[in-house]
Every structure is written in C-alpha cells, then in structure tokens.
C-alpha cells in the first residue's frame, strides 16, 4: 500500500524535449498522492531523467521480493542492467 512503481515511460524521439515525460511523471506523483502512496520506485536505463524528479539510486535488494515476480521471466535475469531508483512522496 505504501509503494508504487513507475513501470514504463516513453516519449517518441521526435517529441522529446517538449516536457511530455515530465508531465507524465508529475501526473504519476499526483495520482500517488491521491492514493496516499508514500514511495515510488522505478527500474530504468535513464537514471539522469529520474534524478530531476528527486529519485535516488538504491540497491535493488532494498525493493520487496514481490516486484521480482516479473523479472524472473526477463532474458537478463538475474543480471539486470537497469538502475533501481526510489522517491519518497
């Protein structure tokens, strides 16, 4: 109940730099606040983007085991090359 994930954020290459991604993230924050979510995490290849919104890099081991249910089907499991990040709301 206190943790949510931003699972996918995508903006077409020819639309990047227009603030679309930022609006998507801000909308996710607003929704998290409405649901009284305390923390949001993401696994990302773009940590610099998420740092702009207050996400901090964390060790994957800090995330609940429950989130790894989808990961075990990934071809990169267990050698994930995504960066785990967390933001307190």
PDB file as gemmi writes it, atoms N, CA and C in Angstrom:
CRYST1    1.000    1.000    1.000  90.00  90.00  90.00 P 1                      
ATOM      1  N   UNK A   1       0.803  -1.209   0.000  1.00  0.00           N  
ATOM      2  CA  UNK A   1       0.000   0.000   0.000  1.00  0.00           C  
ATOM      3  C   UNK A   1       0.838   1.261   0.000  1.00  0.00           C  
ATOM      4  N   UNK A   2       2.057   1.180   0.472  1.00  0.00           N  
ATOM      5  CA  UNK A   2       2.858   2.397   0.550  1.00  0.00           C  
ATOM      6  C   UNK A   2       3.836   2.548  -0.606  1.00  0.00           C  
ATOM      7  N   UNK A   3       3.940   1.538  -1.473  1.00  0.00           N  
ATOM      8  CA  UNK A   3       4.931   1.541  -2.538  1.00  0.00           C  
ATOM      9  C   UNK A   3       4.269   1.317  -3.890  1.00  0.00           C  
ATOM     10  N   UNK A   4       4.640   2.150  -4.868  1.00  0.00           N  
ATOM     11  CA  UNK A   4       4.130   2.008  -6.231  1.00  0.00           C  
ATOM     12  C   UNK A   4       5.318   2.068  -7.195  1.00  0.00           C  
ATOM     13  N   UNK A   5       5.082   1.619  -8.410  1.00  0.00           N  
ATOM     14  CA  UNK A   5       6.132   1.582  -9.422  1.00  0.00           C  
ATOM     15  C   UNK A   5       5.744   2.425 -10.623  1.00  0.00           C  
ATOM     16  N   UNK A   6       6.701   3.179 -11.125  1.00  0.00           N  
ATOM     17  CA  UNK A   6       6.574   3.754 -12.459  1.00  0.00           C  
ATOM     18  C   UNK A   6       7.251   2.740 -13.362  1.00  0.00           C  
ATOM     19  N   UNK A   7       6.435   2.029 -14.093  1.00  0.00           N  
ATOM     20  CA  UNK A   7       6.934   0.888 -14.843  1.00  0.00           C  
ATOM     21  C   UNK A   7       7.444   1.251 -16.228  1.00  0.00           C  
ATOM     22  N   UNK A   8       6.741   2.095 -16.916  1.00  0.00           N  
ATOM     23  CA  UNK A   8       7.148   2.466 -18.277  1.00  0.00           C  
ATOM     24  C   UNK A   8       6.787   3.914 -18.553  1.00  0.00           C  
ATOM     25  N   UNK A   9       7.760   4.642 -19.052  1.00  0.00           N  
ATOM     26  CA  UNK A   9       7.539   5.999 -19.533  1.00  0.00           C  
ATOM     27  C   UNK A   9       8.237   6.073 -20.883  1.00  0.00           C  
ATOM     28  N   UNK A  10       7.483   6.432 -21.897  1.00  0.00           N  
ATOM     29  CA  UNK A  10       8.075   6.515 -23.230  1.00  0.00           C  
ATOM     30  C   UNK A  10       7.547   7.741 -23.958  1.00  0.00           C  
ATOM     31  N   UNK A  11       8.450   8.432 -24.625  1.00  0.00           N  
ATOM     32  CA  UNK A  11       8.110   9.569 -25.463  1.00  0.00           C  
ATOM     33  C   UNK A  11       8.843   9.364 -26.789  1.00  0.00           C  
ATOM     34  N   UNK A  12       8.099   9.481 -27.866  1.00  0.00           N  
ATOM     35  CA  UNK A  12       8.716   9.312 -29.189  1.00  0.00           C  
ATOM     36  C   UNK A  12       9.915  10.231 -29.334  1.00  0.00           C  
ATOM     37  N   UNK A  13      10.942   9.740 -30.023  1.00  0.00           N  
ATOM     38  CA  UNK A  13      12.165  10.524 -30.202  1.00  0.00           C  
ATOM     39  C   UNK A  13      11.883  11.924 -30.740  1.00  0.00           C  
ATOM     40  N   UNK A  14      10.996  12.036 -31.716  1.00  0.00           N  
ATOM     41  CA  UNK A  14      10.738  13.340 -32.332  1.00  0.00           C  
ATOM     42  C   UNK A  14       9.864  14.253 -31.466  1.00  0.00           C  
ATOM     43  N   UNK A  15       9.452  13.777 -30.285  1.00  0.00           N  
ATOM     44  CA  UNK A  15       8.673  14.596 -29.356  1.00  0.00           C  
ATOM     45  C   UNK A  15       9.429  14.858 -28.046  1.00  0.00           C  
ATOM     46  N   UNK A  16      10.640  14.356 -27.948  1.00  0.00           N  
ATOM     47  CA  UNK A  16      11.410  14.554 -26.722  1.00  0.00           C  
ATOM     48  C   UNK A  16      11.862  16.009 -26.616  1.00  0.00           C  
ATOM     49  N   UNK A  17      12.066  16.448 -25.386  1.00  0.00           N  
ATOM     50  CA  UNK A  17      12.493  17.814 -25.133  1.00  0.00           C  
ATOM     51  C   UNK A  17      11.348  18.807 -25.056  1.00  0.00           C  
ATOM     52  N   UNK A  18      10.116  18.319 -25.062  1.00  0.00           N  
ATOM     53  CA  UNK A  18       8.937  19.191 -25.002  1.00  0.00           C  
ATOM     54  C   UNK A  18       8.236  19.135 -23.652  1.00  0.00           C  
ATOM     55  N   UNK A  19       8.801  18.411 -22.694  1.00  0.00           N  
ATOM     56  CA  UNK A  19       8.208  18.334 -21.360  1.00  0.00           C  
ATOM     57  C   UNK A  19       7.143  17.262 -21.210  1.00  0.00           C  
ATOM     58  N   UNK A  20       6.976  16.429 -22.215  1.00  0.00           N  
ATOM     59  CA  UNK A  20       5.956  15.381 -22.156  1.00  0.00           C  
ATOM     60  C   UNK A  20       6.283  14.373 -21.065  1.00  0.00           C  
ATOM     61  N   UNK A  21       7.525  13.919 -21.021  1.00  0.00           N  
ATOM     62  CA  UNK A  21       7.942  12.962 -19.992  1.00  0.00           C  
ATOM     63  C   UNK A  21       7.769  13.544 -18.594  1.00  0.00           C  
ATOM     64  N   UNK A  22       8.118  14.802 -18.439  1.00  0.00           N  
ATOM     65  CA  UNK A  22       7.964  15.464 -17.134  1.00  0.00           C  
ATOM     66  C   UNK A  22       6.499  15.500 -16.722  1.00  0.00           C  
ATOM     67  N   UNK A  23       5.611  15.789 -17.661  1.00  0.00           N  
ATOM     68  CA  UNK A  23       4.181  15.820 -17.330  1.00  0.00           C  
ATOM     69  C   UNK A  23       3.682  14.429 -16.937  1.00  0.00           C  
ATOM     70  N   UNK A  24       4.186  13.407 -17.609  1.00  0.00           N  
ATOM     71  CA  UNK A  24       3.797  12.036 -17.243  1.00  0.00           C  
ATOM     72  C   UNK A  24       4.228  11.710 -15.818  1.00  0.00           C  
ATOM     73  N   UNK A  25       5.456  12.076 -15.465  1.00  0.00           N  
ATOM     74  CA  UNK A  25       5.968  11.813 -14.116  1.00  0.00           C  
ATOM     75  C   UNK A  25       5.176  12.603 -13.081  1.00  0.00           C  
ATOM     76  N   UNK A  26       4.935  13.875 -13.348  1.00  0.00           N  
ATOM     77  CA  UNK A  26       4.179  14.705 -12.405  1.00  0.00           C  
ATOM     78  C   UNK A  26       2.761  14.162 -12.220  1.00  0.00           C  
ATOM     79  N   UNK A  27       2.165  13.659 -13.289  1.00  0.00           N  
ATOM     80  CA  UNK A  27       0.829  13.066 -13.181  1.00  0.00           C  
ATOM     81  C   UNK A  27       0.870  11.818 -12.307  1.00  0.00           C  
ATOM     82  N   UNK A  28       1.930  11.022 -12.451  1.00  0.00           N  
ATOM     83  CA  UNK A  28       2.086   9.834 -11.599  1.00  0.00           C  
ATOM     84  C   UNK A  28       2.220  10.246 -10.135  1.00  0.00           C  
ATOM     85  N   UNK A  29       2.952  11.330  -9.862  1.00  0.00           N  
ATOM     86  CA  UNK A  29       3.086  11.816  -8.484  1.00  0.00           C  
ATOM     87  C   UNK A  29       1.733  12.250  -7.925  1.00  0.00           C  
ATOM     88  N   UNK A  30       0.957  12.968  -8.733  1.00  0.00           N  
ATOM     89  CA  UNK A  30      -0.366  13.422  -8.286  1.00  0.00           C  
ATOM     90  C   UNK A  30      -1.255  12.220  -7.948  1.00  0.00           C  
ATOM     91  N   UNK A  31      -1.214  11.218  -8.788  1.00  0.00           N  
ATOM     92  CA  UNK A  31      -2.027  10.023  -8.535  1.00  0.00           C  
ATOM     93  C   UNK A  31      -1.559   9.308  -7.273  1.00  0.00           C  
ATOM     94  N   UNK A  32      -0.243   9.233  -7.085  1.00  0.00           N  
ATOM     95  CA  UNK A  32       0.300   8.597  -5.883  1.00  0.00           C  
ATOM     96  C   UNK A  32      -0.182   9.321  -4.628  1.00  0.00           C  
ATOM     97  N   UNK A  33      -0.191  10.640  -4.682  1.00  0.00           N  
ATOM     98  CA  UNK A  33      -0.666  11.412  -3.520  1.00  0.00           C  
ATOM     99  C   UNK A  33      -2.141  11.140  -3.249  1.00  0.00           C  
ATOM    100  N   UNK A  34      -2.950  11.053  -4.304  1.00  0.00           N  
ATOM    101  CA  UNK A  34      -4.382  10.768  -4.123  1.00  0.00           C  
ATOM    102  C   UNK A  34      -4.599   9.420  -3.453  1.00  0.00           C  
ATOM    103  N   UNK A  35      -3.749   8.454  -3.787  1.00  0.00           N  
ATOM    104  CA  UNK A  35      -3.870   7.112  -3.209  1.00  0.00           C  
ATOM    105  C   UNK A  35      -3.051   6.955  -1.927  1.00  0.00           C  
ATOM    106  N   UNK A  36      -2.459   8.056  -1.470  1.00  0.00           N  
ATOM    107  CA  UNK A  36      -1.660   8.074  -0.242  1.00  0.00           C  
ATOM    108  C   UNK A  36      -0.468   7.116  -0.303  1.00  0.00           C  
ATOM    109  N   UNK A  37       0.124   7.021  -1.489  1.00  0.00           N  
ATOM    110  CA  UNK A  37       1.340   6.231  -1.689  1.00  0.00           C  
ATOM    111  C   UNK A  37       2.505   7.027  -1.102  1.00  0.00           C  
ATOM    112  N   UNK A  38       3.360   6.370  -0.363  1.00  0.00           N  
ATOM    113  CA  UNK A  38       4.466   7.062   0.293  1.00  0.00           C  
ATOM    114  C   UNK A  38       5.772   7.017  -0.494  1.00  0.00           C  
ATOM    115  N   UNK A  39       5.942   5.973  -1.314  1.00  0.00           N  
ATOM    116  CA  UNK A  39       7.197   5.813  -2.060  1.00  0.00           C  
ATOM    117  C   UNK A  39       6.887   5.316  -3.470  1.00  0.00           C  
ATOM    118  N   UNK A  40       7.680   5.793  -4.422  1.00  0.00           N  
ATOM    119  CA  UNK A  40       7.583   5.327  -5.803  1.00  0.00           C  
ATOM    120  C   UNK A  40       8.966   4.846  -6.214  1.00  0.00           C  
ATOM    121  N   UNK A  41       8.998   3.693  -6.877  1.00  0.00           N  
ATOM    122  CA  UNK A  41      10.276   3.207  -7.389  1.00  0.00           C  
ATOM    123  C   UNK A  41      10.183   2.999  -8.888  1.00  0.00           C  
ATOM    124  N   UNK A  42      11.344   2.892  -9.496  1.00  0.00           N  
ATOM    125  CA  UNK A  42      11.434   2.563 -10.910  1.00  0.00           C  
ATOM    126  C   UNK A  42      12.713   1.788 -11.147  1.00  0.00           C  
ATOM    127  N   UNK A  43      12.694   0.994 -12.183  1.00  0.00           N  
ATOM    128  CA  UNK A  43      13.891   0.350 -12.709  1.00  0.00           C  
ATOM    129  C   UNK A  43      14.081   0.971 -14.085  1.00  0.00           C  
ATOM    130  N   UNK A  44      15.226   1.601 -14.314  1.00  0.00           N  
ATOM    131  CA  UNK A  44      15.368   2.432 -15.503  1.00  0.00           C  
ATOM    132  C   UNK A  44      16.739   2.343 -16.161  1.00  0.00           C  
ATOM    133  N   UNK A  45      16.753   2.658 -17.439  1.00  0.00           N  
ATOM    134  CA  UNK A  45      18.003   2.840 -18.183  1.00  0.00           C  
ATOM    135  C   UNK A  45      18.351   4.322 -18.256  1.00  0.00           C  
ATOM    136  N   UNK A  46      17.498   5.185 -17.709  1.00  0.00           N  
ATOM    137  CA  UNK A  46      17.680   6.644 -17.784  1.00  0.00           C  
ATOM    138  C   UNK A  46      17.679   7.271 -16.386  1.00  0.00           C  
ATOM    139  N   UNK A  47      18.645   6.918 -15.551  1.00  0.00           N  
ATOM    140  CA  UNK A  47      18.625   7.461 -14.179  1.00  0.00           C  
ATOM    141  C   UNK A  47      18.719   8.984 -14.119  1.00  0.00           C  
ATOM    142  N   UNK A  48      19.396   9.604 -15.056  1.00  0.00           N  
ATOM    143  CA  UNK A  48      19.529  11.065 -15.023  1.00  0.00           C  
ATOM    144  C   UNK A  48      18.170  11.743 -15.185  1.00  0.00           C  
ATOM    145  N   UNK A  49      17.305  11.164 -15.996  1.00  0.00           N  
ATOM    146  CA  UNK A  49      15.956  11.708 -16.155  1.00  0.00           C  
ATOM    147  C   UNK A  49      15.213  11.675 -14.829  1.00  0.00           C  
ATOM    148  N   UNK A  50      15.250  10.540 -14.143  1.00  0.00           N  
ATOM    149  CA  UNK A  50      14.503  10.392 -12.893  1.00  0.00           C  
ATOM    150  C   UNK A  50      15.126  11.193 -11.746  1.00  0.00           C  
ATOM    151  N   UNK A  51      16.432  11.427 -11.785  1.00  0.00           N  
ATOM    152  CA  UNK A  51      17.067  12.257 -10.752  1.00  0.00           C  
ATOM    153  C   UNK A  51      16.487  13.666 -10.739  1.00  0.00           C  
ATOM    154  N   UNK A  52      16.075  14.167 -11.905  1.00  0.00           N  
ATOM    155  CA  UNK A  52      15.486  15.507 -11.998  1.00  0.00           C  
ATOM    156  C   UNK A  52      14.218  15.632 -11.154  1.00  0.00           C  
ATOM    157  N   UNK A  53      13.596  14.497 -10.855  1.00  0.00           N  
ATOM    158  CA  UNK A  53      12.338  14.491 -10.114  1.00  0.00           C  
ATOM    159  C   UNK A  53      12.511  14.019  -8.676  1.00  0.00           C  
ATOM    160  N   UNK A  54      13.759  13.946  -8.231  1.00  0.00           N  
ATOM    161  CA  UNK A  54      14.013  13.609  -6.835  1.00  0.00           C  
ATOM    162  C   UNK A  54      14.200  12.134  -6.546  1.00  0.00           C  
ATOM    163  N   UNK A  55      14.297  11.312  -7.577  1.00  0.00           N  
ATOM    164  CA  UNK A  55      14.579   9.891  -7.360  1.00  0.00           C  
ATOM    165  C   UNK A  55      16.047   9.721  -6.997  1.00  0.00           C  
ATOM    166  N   UNK A  56      16.314   8.778  -6.107  1.00  0.00           N  
ATOM    167  CA  UNK A  56      17.675   8.442  -5.699  1.00  0.00           C  
ATOM    168  C   UNK A  56      17.957   6.998  -6.084  1.00  0.00           C  
ATOM    169  N   UNK A  57      19.191   6.753  -6.464  1.00  0.00           N  
ATOM    170  CA  UNK A  57      19.602   5.384  -6.798  1.00  0.00           C  
ATOM    171  C   UNK A  57      19.652   4.563  -5.518  1.00  0.00           C  
ATOM    172  N   UNK A  58      19.099   3.366  -5.587  1.00  0.00           N  
ATOM    173  CA  UNK A  58      19.121   2.449  -4.444  1.00  0.00           C  
ATOM    174  C   UNK A  58      19.636   1.098  -4.911  1.00  0.00           C  
ATOM    175  N   UNK A  59      19.992   0.271  -3.971  1.00  0.00           N  
ATOM    176  CA  UNK A  59      20.350  -1.104  -4.279  1.00  0.00           C  
ATOM    177  C   UNK A  59      19.064  -1.885  -4.512  1.00  0.00           C  
ATOM    178  N   UNK A  60      19.041  -2.707  -5.541  1.00  0.00           N  
ATOM    179  CA  UNK A  60      17.834  -3.490  -5.852  1.00  0.00           C  
ATOM    180  C   UNK A  60      17.358  -4.327  -4.673  1.00  0.00           C  
ATOM    181  N   UNK A  61      18.275  -4.710  -3.820  1.00  0.00           N  
ATOM    182  CA  UNK A  61      17.905  -5.548  -2.674  1.00  0.00           C  
ATOM    183  C   UNK A  61      16.988  -4.808  -1.697  1.00  0.00           C  
ATOM    184  N   UNK A  62      16.893  -3.479  -1.811  1.00  0.00           N  
ATOM    185  CA  UNK A  62      16.005  -2.704  -0.944  1.00  0.00           C  
ATOM    186  C   UNK A  62      14.541  -2.825  -1.363  1.00  0.00           C  
ATOM    187  N   UNK A  63      14.302  -3.328  -2.564  1.00  0.00           N  
ATOM    188  CA  UNK A  63      12.931  -3.475  -3.061  1.00  0.00           C  
ATOM    189  C   UNK A  63      12.344  -4.794  -2.596  1.00  0.00           C  
ATOM    190  N   UNK A  64      11.043  -4.824  -2.381  1.00  0.00           N  
ATOM    191  CA  UNK A  64      10.411  -6.071  -1.929  1.00  0.00           C  
ATOM    192  C   UNK A  64      10.575  -7.192  -2.957  1.00  0.00           C  
ATOM    193  N   UNK A  65      10.702  -8.398  -2.481  1.00  0.00           N  
ATOM    194  CA  UNK A  65      10.853  -9.550  -3.372  1.00  0.00           C  
ATOM    195  C   UNK A  65       9.681  -9.682  -4.339  1.00  0.00           C  
ATOM    196  N   UNK A  66       8.529  -9.219  -3.913  1.00  0.00           N  
ATOM    197  CA  UNK A  66       7.323  -9.313  -4.721  1.00  0.00           C  
ATOM    198  C   UNK A  66       7.492  -8.683  -6.111  1.00  0.00           C  
ATOM    199  N   UNK A  67       8.281  -7.630  -6.214  1.00  0.00           N  
ATOM    200  CA  UNK A  67       8.432  -6.963  -7.504  1.00  0.00           C  
ATOM    201  C   UNK A  67       9.267  -7.784  -8.483  1.00  0.00           C  
ATOM    202  N   UNK A  68      10.000  -8.741  -7.987  1.00  0.00           N  
ATOM    203  CA  UNK A  68      10.856  -9.554  -8.860  1.00  0.00           C  
ATOM    204  C   UNK A  68      10.071 -10.639  -9.591  1.00  0.00           C  
ATOM    205  N   UNK A  69       8.794 -10.791  -9.301  1.00  0.00           N  
ATOM    206  CA  UNK A  69       7.978 -11.822  -9.956  1.00  0.00           C  
ATOM    207  C   UNK A  69       8.022 -11.675 -11.473  1.00  0.00           C  
ATOM    208  N   UNK A  70       7.937 -10.455 -11.975  1.00  0.00           N  
ATOM    209  CA  UNK A  70       8.015 -10.236 -13.422  1.00  0.00           C  
ATOM    210  C   UNK A  70       9.436 -10.394 -13.932  1.00  0.00           C  
ATOM    211  N   UNK A  71      10.393 -10.073 -13.108  1.00  0.00           N  
ATOM    212  CA  UNK A  71      11.794 -10.097 -13.530  1.00  0.00           C  
ATOM    213  C   UNK A  71      12.297 -11.505 -13.850  1.00  0.00           C  
ATOM    214  N   UNK A  72      11.771 -12.487 -13.176  1.00  0.00           N  
ATOM    215  CA  UNK A  72      12.307 -13.831 -13.396  1.00  0.00           C  
ATOM    216  C   UNK A  72      12.035 -14.347 -14.809  1.00  0.00           C  
ATOM    217  N   UNK A  73      11.140 -13.692 -15.527  1.00  0.00           N  
ATOM    218  CA  UNK A  73      10.853 -14.076 -16.904  1.00  0.00           C  
ATOM    219  C   UNK A  73      11.682 -13.287 -17.913  1.00  0.00           C  
ATOM    220  N   UNK A  74      12.458 -12.339 -17.449  1.00  0.00           N  
ATOM    221  CA  UNK A  74      13.281 -11.497 -18.320  1.00  0.00           C  
ATOM    222  C   UNK A  74      14.525 -12.252 -18.772  1.00  0.00           C  
ATOM    223  N   UNK A  75      14.933 -12.046 -20.022  1.00  0.00           N  
ATOM    224  CA  UNK A  75      16.129 -12.713 -20.539  1.00  0.00           C  
ATOM    225  C   UNK A  75      17.397 -12.250 -19.827  1.00  0.00           C  
ATOM    226  N   UNK A  76      17.342 -11.090 -19.184  1.00  0.00           N  
ATOM    227  CA  UNK A  76      18.515 -10.563 -18.476  1.00  0.00           C  
ATOM    228  C   UNK A  76      18.596 -11.009 -17.019  1.00  0.00           C  
ATOM    229  N   UNK A  77      17.563 -11.701 -16.540  1.00  0.00           N  
ATOM    230  CA  UNK A  77      17.554 -12.144 -15.142  1.00  0.00           C  
ATOM    231  C   UNK A  77      18.599 -13.226 -14.946  1.00  0.00           C  
ATOM    232  N   UNK A  78      19.409 -13.182 -13.903  1.00  0.00           N  
ATOM    233  CA  UNK A  78      19.419 -12.237 -12.779  1.00  0.00           C  
ATOM    234  C   UNK A  78      20.396 -11.089 -12.953  1.00  0.00           C  
ATOM    235  N   UNK A  79      20.929 -10.919 -14.158  1.00  0.00           N  
ATOM    236  CA  UNK A  79      21.940  -9.891 -14.403  1.00  0.00           C  
ATOM    237  C   UNK A  79      21.321  -8.617 -14.965  1.00  0.00           C  
ATOM    238  N   UNK A  80      20.398  -8.052 -14.224  1.00  0.00           N  
ATOM    239  CA  UNK A  80      19.680  -6.852 -14.640  1.00  0.00           C  
ATOM    240  C   UNK A  80      20.644  -5.681 -14.804  1.00  0.00           C  
ATOM    241  N   UNK A  81      20.486  -4.953 -15.905  1.00  0.00           N  
ATOM    242  CA  UNK A  81      21.343  -3.790 -16.118  1.00  0.00           C  
ATOM    243  C   UNK A  81      20.571  -2.477 -15.958  1.00  0.00           C  
ATOM    244  N   UNK A  82      19.367  -2.561 -15.383  1.00  0.00           N  
ATOM    245  CA  UNK A  82      18.608  -1.356 -15.089  1.00  0.00           C  
ATOM    246  C   UNK A  82      19.017  -0.819 -13.721  1.00  0.00           C  
ATOM    247  N   UNK A  83      18.826   0.476 -13.543  1.00  0.00           N  
ATOM    248  CA  UNK A  83      19.141   1.131 -12.278  1.00  0.00           C  
ATOM    249  C   UNK A  83      17.872   1.220 -11.439  1.00  0.00           C  
ATOM    250  N   UNK A  84      17.953   0.773 -10.206  1.00  0.00           N  
ATOM    251  CA  UNK A  84      16.825   0.883  -9.283  1.00  0.00           C  
ATOM    252  C   UNK A  84      16.855   2.254  -8.626  1.00  0.00           C  
ATOM    253  N   UNK A  85      15.687   2.914  -8.601  1.00  0.00           N  
ATOM    254  CA  UNK A  85      15.596   4.248  -8.021  1.00  0.00           C  
ATOM    255  C   UNK A  85      14.329   4.357  -7.193  1.00  0.00           C  
ATOM    256  N   UNK A  86      14.377   5.250  -6.197  1.00  0.00           N  
ATOM    257  CA  UNK A  86      13.263   5.419  -5.275  1.00  0.00           C  
ATOM    258  C   UNK A  86      13.056   6.892  -4.964  1.00  0.00           C  
ATOM    259  N   UNK A  87      11.779   7.273  -4.815  1.00  0.00           N  
ATOM    260  CA  UNK A  87      11.436   8.644  -4.393  1.00  0.00           C  
ATOM    261  C   UNK A  87      10.422   8.554  -3.275  1.00  0.00           C  
ATOM    262  N   UNK A  88      10.650   9.318  -2.225  1.00  0.00           N  
ATOM    263  CA  UNK A  88       9.679   9.475  -1.150  1.00  0.00           C  
ATOM    264  C   UNK A  88       8.693  10.557  -1.559  1.00  0.00           C  
ATOM    265  N   UNK A  89       7.418  10.276  -1.385  1.00  0.00           N  
ATOM    266  CA  UNK A  89       6.387  11.270  -1.750  1.00  0.00           C  
ATOM    267  C   UNK A  89       6.029  12.083  -0.510  1.00  0.00           C  
TER     268      UNK A  89                                                      
END                                                                             
